[in-house]
């Protein structure tokens, strides 16, 4: 392991270059130098190894089976059919297990070996995409509500969000030099980073744009969230007249450390569209300068707010932005899930949302989803779009009416129509990757999800609740990539086969769940849930969600912090 702190590594990196060129050229190992493993994250990639093989390779006196995860930067998760086919080439040529839709509307490719990294990055660039700042202590991929019915409205919010994403990109040319062999201009490694400075941010930073009444991005889990307030433009069309601003959300925690915790964001006020970029920079630079650089566990923006006080942080943001926020406007969320099947859009266009379990798109002995989506991409017109959702699903958007029959036939041929018969539990469940590749995983998540859904569906069926829209999320560790703390039922990995059982969040993404059973195995989880589901079946009120019932019935106490929104009508 490196003896240098992450802060030292960033400072000495010459704006994210380090010795990556030398590490990549070293044929004696499948991995990178320790310091370069840190810098590699800023290039959108993590060094990993197959943990299923660790012990076998250790006994054989071999180094771990190193490979790399590569994550794309795709603001809002919007791709053309041509881009989809380029990424399909990576999945079939260089990656293991196809590719995966993440909860931040990006793709992850797993199992890329070191000698294929450069070729993979070039294919991504050929698709007019990149992986810059997809990981690391920077602003990550900006997530945007899918909201396919209202294409013009979505386009306005999407344009706003992509402007923010572009403005907050690092200015370093290191990615282009290392992966595309761009010639380094003398002094380039001293280029200015006006937003990030010499050491970038204390930790990762996440931004999202939500469009009520759907909170499909879980906007209150973001470091900086924008809630679109919808009005009418000069032509009378629906358009965002501005955004309510929320700060300080975050899902990460550490088991046994009360100084770390998940948090929902605070609503600060309202900002007009022309001020959004300036505000985003002011918020992020406030975190850059006030954030904790001594303890990475306490370095996220939520802790900066709690340590300095919300009023102090708000005043600093307004000072940097050069204007005061207006009072928050009225809005309401209905739920934080996706809408499946065909949805009519504007004109003659329609949008089809498909369920992709755990976001994994692959061909194997059970499914041929990779081939099916390739076939769909090949028949779509240029102006159609694939939209990745933050709930790990896929929208085939802007489909002309004349193609609906063809798309339906391909969806059926390749068994992509599981959403039609799946229970609400199965349609809405999320899981992080966890084992075998995530180095932080303490328990299974993605690989365990199908089994635990089967068992929970059996319980639901026994209580005549199979149609209840219960929100389930699995995480292999407490860091919260699958946003488990906003689930009505969450399993958070504690050890192999053991989880913390969290209960009681709401369907709108505005209330955290709470710990119900600690460090329990599957049998104990099912035994704990059985009587709770029986009580829900007997005593639920009309339209009442499972999490809301548990709070009303006093089974779990609501967390001390919930979203409290002071608005002006």
MOJO-V234963 format. One record per helix or strand of 2 or more residues. SS is the DSSP state (hx for helix, st for strand). FROM is the first residue (numbers start at 1). TO is the last residue. If there is no record, write none. Layout:
ss=[SS & SS]
from=[FROM & FROM]
to=[TO & TO]
This chain:
ss=[hx & hx & hx & st & hx & st & hx & st & hx & st & st & hx & st & hx & hx & hx & st & hx & st & st & st & hx & hx & hx & hx & st & st & st & hx & st & hx & st & st & hx & hx & hx & st & hx & st & hx & st & st & st & hx & hx & st]
from=[6 & 20 & 34 & 45 & 51 & 66 & 75 & 78 & 81 & 96 & 107 & 114 & 143 & 151 & 174 & 188 & 207 & 219 & 224 & 238 & 266 & 273 & 296 & 301 & 310 & 328 & 341 & 349 & 357 & 360 & 369 & 385 & 394 & 401 & 418 & 424 & 430 & 446 & 472 & 484 & 489 & 498 & 514 & 522 & 546 & 567]
to=[11 & 25 & 42 & 49 & 59 & 71 & 77 & 79 & 93 & 101 & 112 & 126 & 144 & 167 & 180 & 190 & 211 & 221 & 232 & 247 & 271 & 290 & 298 & 308 & 321 & 329 & 344 & 354 & 359 & 361 & 379 & 388 & 400 & 413 & 420 & 428 & 431 & 462 & 475 & 486 & 495 & 503 & 520 & 539 & 552 & 568]
